[in-house]
Amino acid sequence: MIPHEKISYVEFPSTDLNKTKAFYQQVFGWDFQDYGPEYSAIHNAGIDGGFYQSDSAASTSNGSVLIVIYSQALEQTQAKVEANGGTIVKPVFSFPGGRRFHFSDPTGNELAVWSDKAPA
């Protein structure tokens, strides 16, 4: 059952759906289901969502919401982001409760990854 009045779905823009799907599948293990040439649903990401074809990208610099992903191994996740075409927007920094970094995916969407674990 879907909880009443809780976030249940998130949608992101993408300038290149194939590039976007490849990045998130390689880095985070997400799965996708295409619904036509301009939309792909996300599965196995912790929350359901999708990517839609767009000329725009989501970034905190233009006022977008920031999606934050949890990692038990922050440096390993950062290495996968970089190895698969992501760009580090904000290097790892500490905050009360953990550490995180921000990245942009190959199509320009900014997300963050955080961990409550100390560096290995």
N, C-alpha and C positions, 0 to 999 in steps of 0.2 A: 504494500500500500504506500502511495506517495504521501508524505507528511503534509498536512494542511499548512499553508502559508510559509513554507520553507523553500529555499533555493533548490531547484531540482534539475536545472539545465543551464549550460553556459555556451554561448556561441561566440566564435572568433572570426575576424576577417582573414582572408588569405589571398594574396596576389597570385599564388601558384599552388593549387591543391595537391598536386603530385609531390612537389618539393616539401610541402608542409607535412603531409602524411608520412613520407619517408623519414623526415627528421624525428618526429614524435614516436614513430614506431621503433627506430633505432636507439634513441636515447632513453625513452621511458617505457617501451614495450606496449604502447597503446595500440588498439585495434580500430579499424574503420569500416564503415559500411557506406558505400556511395548511394546517393539518391539523386541521380541525374548528374550532368557534367559540372554543376555549380554548387554542390553541397555534399559533404561527407560527415556522417555522424561518428562521434568518438565513443569507443567502448573500452572498458578496463582502465579508466583514468581516475577512478575515485568518485567522480560525478559524471553523469552523462552530459553530452554536449555535441558540438559540431563546428565545422569550419565551412564558411560560405565564401564564394568567389567575390572579391572586392578589390578596388584600387587602393584601399586604405589599410593601415596597420594599427593595432592597439598599443599605445605607449603611455606611460605615466606623464611624459612631457606634453602630451596633448590631452591630458585629463582622463585617460582611460582607467578603468578598474584594474588593479593588479592581482592576478591569480598567483598564488604561492603554493608550490609543490613541496612535500616533505621528502627528505632523503636521510637515510641512516649513515651515509658515507658522502658527505658534501663534496670533498675534493674529487672523488671518483665520478660523481655525477657531473661536476664542472668539466672534467676531462672529456666525458662523453658528449656534453653540449658542444665543446670546442671542436672535437674530432669530427662532428657531424654537421659543421657549418654554422653553428650558433656563435654569437658574439657576446662577450661579457660586457654588460653595460655598467654595472657596479660590481667591483671585486668583492670578495668575501669580507664581511664586516660583522662585528659582534653587536648584539642587542640583548636586553634583559630576557633571558630564557633560551638564548642560542646564537647561531650565526647564520648568515644568508648571503647570497649573491643574486644579482639580476642579470638576465640575458635577453637578447633578442634572437628569435628563431630566424631561419634563412629568408623569411618573407617580411621580417621587421616587427613581429609581435613581441612585446616585452612581457616576460614572466619572471618569477623569482623562485629560488629553491632555498629551503631552510633546513636546519638540523639542530637538534638539541644535544647532539653527540660532540665530544671534543675531537680535535683532529687526530687521526691515527698515527 
